[in-house]
Amino acid sequence: MLLVFVIICLLAGRLGAYITEPSLAEWYPSLVKPAWTPPNLAFPIAWTLIYLAIGIAAWLIWKEAGRGARRLPLGLFFLQLGLNVLWSAAFFGLRDPLLGLLVIAGLIGAVVATTLSFAKISRVAGWLFLPYILWLGYATALNAAIWQLNG
């Protein structure tokens, strides 16, 4: 099951990348971005590590919680994973930084809820979400700056 959860996360990431890739050739490079924008290579590295961490966290919940106790935490997990892909569709697919900002706000709420839900069952699973939360904070600031600079 560990492999299943990690693969699910990596597939969500791949779907997001598939949605993103057409905008990387012309649209994204044409945007005005803040000086603190990371190089493009940072994004797939960060997301791969995050997806690995949260896949492991989901597996820990599946392994440590009973069937009834894991229903809500894993439901929140899949909700945040869906919102993660939806952000790619909003920001890159529709090329709409404002819509991306709205989606990422919901994503942060879902990730925080997932983290708290996971931490009640497994402290390690909760801690595995910390890099994700930190990266989302950075990504939200970047999304907001891009919206502001290009609006």
N, C-alpha and C positions, 0 to 999 in steps of 0.2 A: 504493500500500500504506500510505502514511502515513495517509491518510484512513480506510482500513479499520481500522487499529489504534486510531486515536482514536475512531472510531464504536463499535467493540467495547467500549472502556473506558466511553464515555458511556452505552452501552446497559446495561452492568452497573450503572452508577450509577443509571440510570433504574429498573431492576428493583429495586434496593435501596430507592429512594425509593417505589416503588409498594408495596412490602412495609411500609415505615415509615409512610406517610401515615395509615392508619386509626388508629394509636396516637397520632398527634400531637394529635388533637382532645381526648381526655379522659385517656388513661392517662399519657402523658409529662408533661403539665402538672401532674398530680396527684402526681408523685414529688417527694420531698425531694431537692434537688440542692445541691451545694456552691456557695458564693458565686462561685467562679471559673468557673462554667458560662457559656459564651459565649451571645450571643443566637442564636435559631434561624436567623437569616439567615446567620450565619457558616458554618454547615454546608454548604449547597449551594454557596456561593462557594468554600470550601476544597476540597471534593470535586471540583468542576468543574476547578479548577486542577490538582489532583493527577491526575485522570484524563487531562487533556491532557498533562501531563508524562510520565506512565508510558506513554501511547500513543506518544508520540514516542520514548521509550526503547526500546520494543518494536520499533518500526520501524527504529531504528538497528541493533538486533541482527539483524533480518531482513535488512537491507541489507548489513551489514558481515561477517557470519559465513557460512561455507559451510553447505550444507544439514545436514550431520552435526553441525557445531559449534553450530548454533542450536537443535537439537532439545531438549536439556536446559534451556537458559535460557528458551526460549519455553514449554516444558512447565511450568516453575516459575512463569512469568508467568501462565499460565492457571489454575494451581492457586491462586495468591494471589488472583486476580480472583474465582474461585469462592468462596473462603473469605470474601472481602470481602462478597459478597452473602449468604452464609450467616450472617455476623454480624448483618446487618439482620433476617434471619429469626429468629435466636435472641433478640436483644435486643428488637426491636420487634414482630416477627410473633408470637412466643410470649410476649412480655412477660416475659422471664426474664433479668434482669441477670447472674445467676451463669452461666447457659449462655453469654450473650454474652461474659463475661469469659474463659471457657474457649476459645471460638472465637477471640477476638481474640489470645489467647496463641499459638494455632496460626497465625493470620494473620501475626503479627509474625515468627515463625520462617520462614514461607514468603516473606515480603517481604525479610527479611535474606538468605535463600538466593538469591532472585532478584537482589537487588542485587549480591551478590558474584559471582554467575554472569555478570551483565551487565557488571560492571566489568572482568572478565577479557577481554572482547571489545571494549568501548568504555567508556573512562573517563567520557565524557559521559553515556552511558546509565546508568551506575552513579550518577553525581551527580544525575541527574534523579529518582532515587528518594529522595534525602535529605529533601525536604519530606514525603513520604509517611511515612517512618520517624518523623520528628519529630511529625507529626500523630497517628500511631498511638500514640506514647508518651503524648501528651496525652489521646487518646480512651480509652486503657486506664486511665489515672488517673481520668478522669471516670466510666467504666464501673464501676470498682472503688468509687469514692466513692458512686455511686448505689446499688450493691448493698449497701454497708455501711450507708448511711443509711436504706435502705428494707427491710432484711432482717429 
